């Protein structure tokens, strides 16, 4: 898994950039977004991108168990904890979103990016 936007000629969308920096820290986020590299599951776990690595046949059952556990928690305190975690990101995103979206779209529609996308499509 990774973020290869840089190799295609566009930045990582701003909300995703902000969220990633909060989750895994600025150093790991910078590395992931600036290089466009892909990472093995163990590396993603060490960086904090994923919480667990499971065999494929356990993913659905463990996901259901986690959802049931979270769903059984008191709703109002859970909402407050989540709001505390995301409100600074939401404020940062809202402050700069229009400007960053316009830049993203300019990159997306640039001739260089169109060329990179055509090349990438050939690989599939």
DSSP file (Angstrom, degrees, kcal/mol; ACC not computed):
  #  RESIDUE AA STRUCTURE BP1 BP2  ACC     N-H-->O    O-->H-N    N-H-->O    O-->H-N    TCO  KAPPA ALPHA  PHI   PSI    X-CA   Y-CA   Z-CA
    1    1 A X              0   0    0      0, 0.0    38,-2.9     0, 0.0     2,-0.3   0.000 360.0 360.0 360.0 148.6    0.0    0.0    0.0
    2    2 A X  B     -A   38   0A   0     36,-0.2     2,-0.6    34,-0.0    36,-0.2  -0.978 360.0 -95.9-175.4-176.8    1.2    3.5   -0.6
    3    3 A X        +     0   0    0     34,-0.7     3,-0.4    29,-0.4    33,-0.2  -0.919  34.4 171.3-122.2 102.1    0.4    6.9   -2.0
    4    4 A X    >>  +     0   0    0     -2,-0.6     4,-0.9     1,-0.2     3,-0.9   0.182  41.2 115.3 -99.9  18.4    1.8    7.3   -5.5
    5    5 A X  H >>>S+     0   0    0      1,-0.3     5,-2.0     2,-0.2     3,-1.1   0.885  72.1  59.4 -53.8 -41.3    0.2   10.6   -6.4
    6    6 A X  H >45S+     0   0    0     -3,-0.4     3,-0.6    27,-0.4    -1,-0.3   0.857 102.2  53.4 -58.5 -35.5    3.6   12.3   -6.7
    7    7 A X  H <45S+     0   0    0     -3,-0.9    -1,-0.3     1,-0.2    -2,-0.2   0.732 108.9  49.9 -72.1 -21.0    4.6    9.9   -9.4
    8    8 A X  H <<5S-     0   0    0     -3,-1.1   109,-0.2    -4,-0.9    -1,-0.2   0.549 122.4-105.5 -92.3  -9.3    1.4   10.8  -11.3
    9    9 A X  T <<5S+     0   0    0     -4,-0.9     2,-0.3    -3,-0.6    -3,-0.2   0.658  85.1 100.3  97.0  17.5    2.1   14.5  -11.0
   10   10 A X      < -     0   0    0     -5,-2.0    -1,-0.3    -6,-0.1    -2,-0.2  -0.944  68.9-115.4-130.2 154.5   -0.5   15.5   -8.4
   11   11 A X        -     0   0    0     -2,-0.3     2,-0.2     1,-0.1     3,-0.1  -0.447  44.1 -91.0 -78.1 161.6   -0.3   16.1   -4.6
   12   12 A X        -     0   0    0     -2,-0.1     5,-0.1     1,-0.1    -1,-0.1  -0.559  61.4 -89.8 -64.0 134.9   -2.1   13.9   -2.2
   13   13 A X     >  -     0   0    0     -2,-0.2     4,-2.2     1,-0.1     3,-0.4  -0.216  39.9-117.5 -51.5 138.7   -5.5   15.5   -1.7
   14   14 A X  H  > S+     0   0    0      1,-0.2     4,-2.5     2,-0.2     5,-0.2   0.844 110.0  51.6 -54.2 -46.4   -5.3   18.0    1.2
   15   15 A X  H  > S+     0   0    0      1,-0.2     4,-2.4     2,-0.2    -1,-0.2   0.928 112.4  47.7 -59.2 -41.4   -7.7   16.4    3.6
   16   16 A X  H  > S+     0   0    0     -3,-0.4     4,-2.7     2,-0.2    -1,-0.2   0.887 109.8  53.2 -64.2 -39.0   -5.9   13.0    3.2
   17   17 A X  H  X S+     0   0    0     -4,-2.2     4,-2.3     2,-0.2    -2,-0.2   0.937 111.2  46.0 -58.8 -49.1   -2.5   14.8    3.8
   18   18 A X  H  X S+     0   0    0     -4,-2.5     4,-1.7     1,-0.2    -2,-0.2   0.913 114.6  46.7 -63.2 -44.1   -3.8   16.3    7.0
   19   19 A X  H  X S+     0   0    0     -4,-2.4     4,-2.4    -5,-0.2    -1,-0.2   0.922 111.4  51.3 -65.5 -44.4   -5.3   13.1    8.3
   20   20 A X  H  X S+     0   0    0     -4,-2.7     4,-2.8     1,-0.2     5,-0.5   0.914 107.8  52.4 -60.9 -43.1   -2.2   11.1    7.5
   21   21 A X  H  X S+     0   0    0     -4,-2.3     4,-1.4     1,-0.2    -1,-0.2   0.884 111.5  47.2 -61.0 -37.7    0.1   13.5    9.3
   22   22 A X  H  < S+     0   0    0     -4,-1.7    -1,-0.2    -5,-0.2    -2,-0.2   0.907 116.2  43.7 -70.4 -39.5   -2.1   13.2   12.4
   23   23 A X  H  < S+     0   0    0     -4,-2.4    -2,-0.2     1,-0.2    -3,-0.2   0.935 132.2  15.3 -73.4 -47.3   -2.3    9.4   12.3
   24   24 A X  H  < S-     0   0    0     -4,-2.8     4,-0.5    -5,-0.2    -3,-0.2   0.463 109.4-107.7-112.6  -1.4    1.3    8.5   11.5
   25   25 A X     X  -     0   0    0     -4,-1.4     4,-2.3    -5,-0.5     5,-0.2   0.051  34.0 -79.5  90.8 157.3    3.2   11.7   12.3
   26   26 A X  H  > S+     0   0    0      1,-0.2     4,-2.7     2,-0.2     5,-0.2   0.864 123.1  53.9 -63.5 -39.4    4.9   14.3   10.0
   27   27 A X  H  > S+     0   0    0      2,-0.2     4,-2.1     1,-0.2    -1,-0.2   0.951 113.9  39.2 -65.6 -49.9    8.1   12.3    9.3
   28   28 A X  H  > S+     0   0    0     -4,-0.5     4,-2.7     2,-0.2    -1,-0.2   0.902 116.9  51.5 -66.7 -39.7    6.4    9.1    8.1
   29   29 A X  H  X S+     0   0    0     -4,-2.3     4,-2.9     2,-0.2     5,-0.3   0.919 109.5  50.3 -63.2 -42.7    3.7   11.0    6.2
   30   30 A X  H  X S+     0   0    0     -4,-2.7     4,-2.7    -5,-0.2     5,-0.3   0.933 112.1  47.6 -60.2 -45.9    6.4   13.1    4.5
   31   31 A X  H  X S+     0   0    0     -4,-2.1     4,-1.6    -5,-0.2     6,-0.4   0.940 114.7  45.7 -60.3 -48.2    8.3    9.9    3.5
   32   32 A X  H  X S+     0   0    0     -4,-2.7     4,-1.2     1,-0.2   -29,-0.4   0.922 120.2  37.9 -64.4 -45.6    5.1    8.2    2.2
   33   33 A X  H  < S+     0   0    0     -4,-2.9   -27,-0.4    -5,-0.2    -1,-0.2   0.847 116.4  50.4 -78.0 -33.4    3.8   11.2    0.2
   34   34 A X  H  < S+     0   0    0     -4,-2.7    -1,-0.2    -5,-0.3    -2,-0.2   0.785 116.9  37.4 -77.9 -27.2    7.1   12.5   -1.1
   35   35 A X  H  < S-     0   0    0     -4,-1.6    -1,-0.2    -5,-0.3    -2,-0.2   0.746  87.5-141.4 -96.6 -25.6    8.5    9.3   -2.5
   36   36 A X     <  +     0   0    0     -4,-1.2    -3,-0.1    -5,-0.3    -4,-0.1   0.680  48.8 155.4  70.7  16.0    5.3    7.7   -3.9
   37   37 A X        -     0   0    0     -6,-0.4   -34,-0.7    -5,-0.3     2,-0.4  -0.241  41.2-127.8 -74.7 163.4    6.7    4.4   -2.6
   38   38 A X  B     -A    2   0A   0    -36,-0.2     2,-0.3    -3,-0.1   -36,-0.2  -0.877  23.0-149.1-111.0 147.8    4.7    1.3   -1.7
   39   39 A X        -     0   0    0    -38,-2.9     2,-0.1    -2,-0.4    -7,-0.0  -0.879  12.1-120.1-123.7 147.1    5.1   -0.5    1.6
   40   40 A X     >  -     0   0    0     -2,-0.3     4,-2.2     1,-0.1     3,-0.4  -0.398  39.2-103.0 -76.3 158.6    4.8   -4.0    2.9
   41   41 A X  H  > S+     0   0    0      1,-0.2     4,-2.3     2,-0.2     5,-0.2   0.883 120.9  53.0 -52.5 -44.0    2.2   -4.8    5.6
   42   42 A X  H  > S+     0   0    0      1,-0.2     4,-2.3     2,-0.2    -1,-0.2   0.897 109.3  49.4 -61.8 -40.4    4.9   -5.0    8.4
   43   43 A X  H  > S+     0   0    0     -3,-0.4     4,-2.1     2,-0.2    -1,-0.2   0.906 110.3  50.8 -64.3 -41.4    6.2   -1.5    7.4
   44   44 A X  H  X>S+     0   0    0     -4,-2.2     5,-2.1     1,-0.2     4,-1.1   0.881 110.2  49.9 -64.1 -38.4    2.7   -0.1    7.4
   45   45 A X  H  <5S+     0   0    0     -4,-2.3     3,-0.4    -5,-0.2    -2,-0.2   0.925 110.7  49.3 -64.7 -45.0    2.1   -1.5   10.9
   46   46 A X  H  <5S+     0   0    0     -4,-2.3    -2,-0.2     1,-0.2    -1,-0.2   0.848 111.7  48.8 -64.2 -35.1    5.4   -0.1   12.2
   47   47 A X  H  <5S-     0   0    0     -4,-2.1    -1,-0.2    -5,-0.1    -2,-0.2   0.704 115.2-116.1 -76.9 -19.7    4.5    3.4   10.8
   48   48 A X  T  <5S+     0   0    0     -4,-1.1    -3,-0.2    -3,-0.4    -2,-0.1   0.588  80.5 123.3  93.9  11.6    1.1    3.2   12.3
   49   49 A X  S   <S+     0   0    0     -5,-2.1     2,-0.3    -6,-0.2    -4,-0.2   0.883  79.2  29.9 -71.9 -38.3   -0.8    3.3    9.0
   50   50 A X        -     0   0    0     -6,-1.0    -2,-0.2    -9,-0.2     3,-0.1  -0.885  67.4-149.5-119.3 153.7   -2.6    0.1    9.9
   51   51 A X  S    S+     0   0    0     -2,-0.3     2,-0.3     1,-0.2    -1,-0.1   0.768  77.9   7.9 -90.5 -30.1   -3.6   -1.3   13.3
   52   52 A X        -     0   0    0      2,-0.0     2,-0.5   -11,-0.0    -1,-0.2  -0.978  56.2-140.1-149.5 157.4   -3.3   -5.0   12.6
   53   53 A X        +     0   0    0     -2,-0.3     2,-0.3    -3,-0.1   -11,-0.0  -0.996  32.4 175.8-119.9 124.8   -2.3   -7.5   10.0
   54   54 A X        -     0   0    0     -2,-0.5     2,-0.1     2,-0.0     5,-0.1  -0.916  37.5-100.0-127.3 152.0   -4.6  -10.4    9.7
   55   55 A X    >>  -     0   0    0     -2,-0.3     3,-2.5     1,-0.1     4,-0.7  -0.463  43.7-112.7 -63.0 145.2   -4.8  -13.5    7.4
   56   56 A X  H >> S+     0   0    0      1,-0.3     3,-1.0     2,-0.2     4,-0.5   0.835 115.1  60.2 -52.0 -38.7   -7.4  -12.8    4.8
   57   57 A X  H 34 S+     0   0    0      1,-0.2    -1,-0.3     2,-0.1     4,-0.3   0.589 107.5  46.8 -70.9  -7.5   -9.8  -15.4    6.1
   58   58 A X  H <> S+     0   0    0     -3,-2.5     4,-2.6     2,-0.1     5,-0.3   0.536  87.0  88.5-105.1  -9.9  -10.0  -13.5    9.5
   59   59 A X  H <X S+     0   0    0     -3,-1.0     4,-2.2    -4,-0.7     5,-0.2   0.918  89.6  43.5 -60.6 -49.6  -10.5  -10.0    8.2
   60   60 A X  H  X S+     0   0    0     -4,-0.5     4,-2.4     2,-0.2    -1,-0.2   0.943 116.3  46.6 -64.6 -47.6  -14.3  -10.0    8.0
   61   61 A X  H  > S+     0   0    0     -4,-0.3     4,-2.3     1,-0.2    -1,-0.2   0.924 114.7  46.3 -62.1 -45.2  -14.9  -11.7   11.4
   62   62 A X  H  X S+     0   0    0     -4,-2.6     4,-2.3     1,-0.2    -1,-0.2   0.855 111.6  53.0 -66.6 -34.2  -12.4   -9.5   13.2
   63   63 A X  H  X S+     0   0    0     -4,-2.2     4,-2.5    -5,-0.3    -1,-0.2   0.910 109.6  48.1 -66.0 -42.2  -13.9   -6.4   11.6
   64   64 A X  H  X S+     0   0    0     -4,-2.4     4,-2.6     2,-0.2    -2,-0.2   0.919 111.1  51.0 -63.6 -44.1  -17.4   -7.4   12.8
   65   65 A X  H  X S+     0   0    0     -4,-2.3     4,-2.3     1,-0.2    -2,-0.2   0.917 111.5  47.4 -59.8 -43.9  -16.1   -8.1   16.3
   66   66 A X  H  X S+     0   0    0     -4,-2.3     4,-2.7     2,-0.2     5,-0.2   0.917 112.1  49.6 -64.9 -43.4  -14.4   -4.6   16.4
   67   67 A X  H  X S+     0   0    0     -4,-2.5     4,-2.6     1,-0.2    -2,-0.2   0.902 111.8  48.8 -62.8 -40.9  -17.6   -2.9   15.1
   68   68 A X  H  X S+     0   0    0     -4,-2.6     4,-1.1     2,-0.2    -1,-0.2   0.905 111.4  49.7 -65.1 -41.2  -19.7   -4.7   17.7
   69   69 A X  H  < S+     0   0    0     -4,-2.3     3,-0.5    -5,-0.2     4,-0.4   0.938 114.8  43.3 -63.1 -47.0  -17.3   -3.7   20.4
   70   70 A X  H >< S+     0   0    0     -4,-2.7     3,-1.2     1,-0.2    -2,-0.2   0.890 110.9  56.0 -65.6 -38.5  -17.3   -0.1   19.4
   71   71 A X  H 3< S+     0   0    0     -4,-2.6    -1,-0.2     1,-0.3    -2,-0.2   0.727 102.1  57.5 -66.3 -21.2  -21.0   -0.1   18.9
   72   72 A X  T 3< S+     0   0    0     -4,-1.1    -1,-0.3    -3,-0.5    -2,-0.2   0.577  87.1  98.6 -85.2 -10.2  -21.5   -1.3   22.5
   73   73 A X  S <  S-     0   0    0     -3,-1.2     2,-0.1    -4,-0.4    -3,-0.0  -0.399  94.0 -84.0 -75.7 154.8  -19.7    1.7   23.9
   74   74 A X     >  -     0   0    0      1,-0.1     4,-1.6    -2,-0.1     5,-0.1  -0.401  40.5-142.1 -59.5 129.5  -21.6    4.7   25.3
   75   75 A X  H  > S+     0   0    0      1,-0.2     4,-2.7     2,-0.2     5,-0.2   0.913  89.5  51.7 -66.1 -49.6  -22.4    6.9   22.3
   76   76 A X  H  > S+     0   0    0      1,-0.2     4,-2.2     2,-0.2    -1,-0.2   0.918 111.8  44.9 -63.2 -46.5  -21.9   10.4   23.7
   77   77 A X  H  > S+     0   0    0      1,-0.2     4,-2.5     2,-0.2    -1,-0.2   0.905 113.4  52.4 -62.7 -37.6  -18.5    9.9   25.2
   78   78 A X  H  X S+     0   0    0     -4,-1.6     4,-2.4     1,-0.2    -2,-0.2   0.927 109.3  49.1 -62.2 -44.1  -17.4    8.2   22.0
   79   79 A X  H  X S+     0   0    0     -4,-2.7     4,-2.8     1,-0.2    -1,-0.2   0.901 111.0  50.4 -61.2 -40.9  -18.6   11.1   19.9
   80   80 A X  H  X S+     0   0    0     -4,-2.2     4,-2.6     2,-0.2    -2,-0.2   0.912 110.0  49.6 -64.8 -42.2  -16.7   13.6   22.2
   81   81 A X  H  X S+     0   0    0     -4,-2.5     4,-1.6     2,-0.2    -2,-0.2   0.927 114.0  45.5 -62.6 -44.6  -13.5   11.6   21.9
   82   82 A X  H  X S+     0   0    0     -4,-2.4     4,-2.1     2,-0.2     5,-0.2   0.923 111.8  51.6 -65.6 -43.3  -13.8   11.5   18.2
   83   83 A X  H  X S+     0   0    0     -4,-2.8     4,-2.2     1,-0.2    -2,-0.2   0.916 109.0  51.2 -60.0 -43.0  -14.7   15.2   18.0
   84   84 A X  H  < S+     0   0    0     -4,-2.6     4,-0.4     1,-0.2    -1,-0.2   0.865 111.6  48.8 -61.0 -35.8  -11.6   16.1   20.1
   85   85 A X  H  < S+     0   0    0     -4,-1.6     4,-0.3    -5,-0.2    -1,-0.2   0.855 121.4  31.0 -73.0 -35.9   -9.4   14.0   17.8
   86   86 A X  H  X S+     0   0    0     -4,-2.1     4,-2.9     1,-0.1     5,-0.2   0.600  93.3  86.0-103.9 -11.8  -10.7   15.5   14.5
   87   87 A X  H  X S+     0   0    0     -4,-2.2     4,-2.2     1,-0.2     5,-0.2   0.867  91.5  49.2 -65.1 -35.2  -11.7   19.1   15.2
   88   88 A X  H  > S+     0   0    0     -4,-0.4     4,-2.2     2,-0.2    -1,-0.2   0.896 113.6  47.2 -69.4 -36.9   -8.2   20.5   14.7
   89   89 A X  H  > S+     0   0    0     -4,-0.3     4,-2.9     2,-0.2     5,-0.2   0.928 111.1  51.4 -66.6 -44.4   -7.8   18.7   11.4
   90   90 A X  H  X S+     0   0    0     -4,-2.9     4,-2.7     1,-0.2    -2,-0.2   0.913 110.9  48.1 -59.1 -43.3  -11.3   19.8   10.3
   91   91 A X  H  X S+     0   0    0     -4,-2.2     4,-1.9    -5,-0.2    -1,-0.2   0.920 112.9  48.1 -64.2 -43.2  -10.4   23.5   11.1
   92   92 A X  H  X S+     0   0    0     -4,-2.2     4,-1.2     2,-0.2    -2,-0.2   0.927 113.8  46.9 -62.4 -45.4   -7.1   23.2    9.2
   93   93 A X  H >X S+     0   0    0     -4,-2.9     4,-1.9     1,-0.2     3,-0.6   0.942 111.9  49.6 -63.2 -48.3   -8.7   21.6    6.2
   94   94 A X  H 3< S+     0   0    0     -4,-2.7     4,-0.4     1,-0.2    -1,-0.2   0.854 106.5  57.1 -61.3 -34.8  -11.5   24.2    6.1
   95   95 A X  H 3< S+     0   0    0     -4,-1.9    -1,-0.2    -5,-0.2    -2,-0.2   0.839 125.4  17.8 -65.2 -33.1   -9.1   27.1    6.3
   96   96 A X  H <X S+     0   0    0     -4,-1.2     4,-2.4    -3,-0.6     5,-0.2   0.396  92.5 106.0-120.1   1.4   -7.2   26.0    3.2
   97   97 A X  H  X S+     0   0    0     -4,-1.9     4,-3.1     1,-0.2     5,-0.3   0.894  79.3  48.4 -58.9 -50.0   -9.4   23.6    1.3
   98   98 A X  H  > S+     0   0    0     -4,-0.4     4,-2.2     1,-0.2    -1,-0.2   0.925 115.0  45.8 -59.1 -45.8  -10.6   25.8   -1.6
   99   99 A X  H  > S+     0   0    0      1,-0.2     4,-1.9     2,-0.2    -1,-0.2   0.922 115.9  45.7 -61.9 -45.0   -7.0   26.9   -2.4
  100  100 A X  H  X S+     0   0    0     -4,-2.4     4,-2.4     2,-0.2    -2,-0.2   0.858 111.1  52.4 -70.4 -35.6   -5.6   23.4   -2.1
  101  101 A X  H  X S+     0   0    0     -4,-3.1     4,-2.7    -5,-0.2    -1,-0.2   0.919 108.7  50.7 -65.0 -42.3   -8.4   21.9   -4.2
  102  102 A X  H  X S+     0   0    0     -4,-2.2     4,-2.3    -5,-0.3    -2,-0.2   0.909 111.1  48.1 -62.0 -42.0   -7.8   24.4   -7.0
  103  103 A X  H  X S+     0   0    0     -4,-1.9     4,-2.5     2,-0.2    -1,-0.2   0.923 110.8  51.5 -63.9 -43.6   -4.1   23.6   -7.0
  104  104 A X  H  X S+     0   0    0     -4,-2.4     4,-3.1     1,-0.2    -2,-0.2   0.932 111.0  47.8 -57.7 -47.1   -4.9   19.9   -7.1
  105  105 A X  H  X S+     0   0    0     -4,-2.7     4,-2.2     2,-0.2    -1,-0.2   0.884 109.2  53.1 -64.3 -38.7   -7.2   20.4  -10.1
  106  106 A X  H  < S+     0   0    0     -4,-2.3     4,-0.4     2,-0.2    -1,-0.2   0.928 113.4  44.1 -60.7 -43.5   -4.7   22.5  -11.9
  107  107 A X  H >< S+     0   0    0     -4,-2.5     3,-1.3     1,-0.2     6,-0.4   0.935 111.4  54.0 -64.3 -45.7   -2.1   19.7  -11.4
  108  108 A X  H 3< S+     0   0    0     -4,-3.1    -2,-0.2     1,-0.3    -1,-0.2   0.864 113.4  41.9 -58.2 -39.0   -4.7   17.0  -12.4
  109  109 A X  T 3< S+     0   0    0     -4,-2.2    -1,-0.3    -5,-0.2    -2,-0.2   0.409  89.0 116.7 -92.1   2.3   -5.5   18.7  -15.7
  110  110 A X  S <> S-     0   0    0     -3,-1.3     4,-2.4    -4,-0.4     5,-0.2  -0.340  74.2-121.7 -69.8 153.7   -1.9   19.6  -16.5
  111  111 A X  H  > S+     0   0    0      1,-0.2     4,-2.4     2,-0.2     5,-0.2   0.884 112.0  56.2 -62.3 -39.0   -0.4   18.1  -19.7
  112  112 A X  H  > S+     0   0    0      1,-0.2     4,-2.3     2,-0.2    -1,-0.2   0.930 110.1  44.4 -60.4 -45.2    2.4   16.5  -17.6
  113  113 A X  H  > S+     0   0    0     -6,-0.4     4,-2.8     2,-0.2     5,-0.2   0.907 110.8  53.9 -66.8 -41.3   -0.1   14.7  -15.4
  114  114 A X  H  X S+     0   0    0     -4,-2.4     4,-2.3     1,-0.2    -1,-0.2   0.915 110.3  48.2 -58.7 -41.8   -2.2   13.6  -18.3
  115  115 A X  H  X S+     0   0    0     -4,-2.4     4,-2.0     2,-0.2    -2,-0.2   0.926 111.8  48.8 -63.9 -45.3    0.9   12.1  -19.9
  116  116 A X  H  X S+     0   0    0     -4,-2.3     4,-2.3     1,-0.2    -2,-0.2   0.884 111.1  50.8 -62.8 -38.9    1.9   10.3  -16.7
  117  117 A X  H  X S+     0   0    0     -4,-2.8     4,-2.4  -109,-0.2    -1,-0.2   0.903 107.8  52.0 -66.0 -41.8   -1.7    9.0  -16.3
  118  118 A X  H  X S+     0   0    0     -4,-2.3     4,-1.2    -5,-0.2    -1,-0.2   0.902 111.8  47.5 -60.8 -39.7   -1.7    7.6  -19.9
  119  119 A X  H  X S+     0   0    0     -4,-2.0     4,-0.6     1,-0.2    -2,-0.2   0.902 111.2  50.5 -67.1 -41.2    1.6    5.9  -19.1
  120  120 A X  H >< S+     0   0    0     -4,-2.3     3,-1.1     1,-0.2     4,-0.3   0.879 105.1  56.8 -65.3 -37.5    0.3    4.5  -15.9
  121  121 A X  H >< S+     0   0    0     -4,-2.4     3,-1.6     1,-0.3    -1,-0.2   0.851  97.2  63.5 -63.3 -34.0   -2.9    3.1  -17.5
  122  122 A X  H 3< S+     0   0    0     -4,-1.2    -1,-0.3     1,-0.3    -2,-0.2   0.762  94.5  62.1 -61.2 -24.1   -0.7    1.1  -20.0
  123  123 A X  T <<        0   0    0     -3,-1.1    -1,-0.3    -4,-0.6    -2,-0.2   0.622 360.0 360.0 -78.2 -12.9    0.6   -0.9  -17.0
  124  124 A X    <         0   0    0     -3,-1.6    -1,-0.2    -4,-0.3    -2,-0.2   0.445 360.0 360.0-100.4 360.0   -2.9   -2.2  -16.1
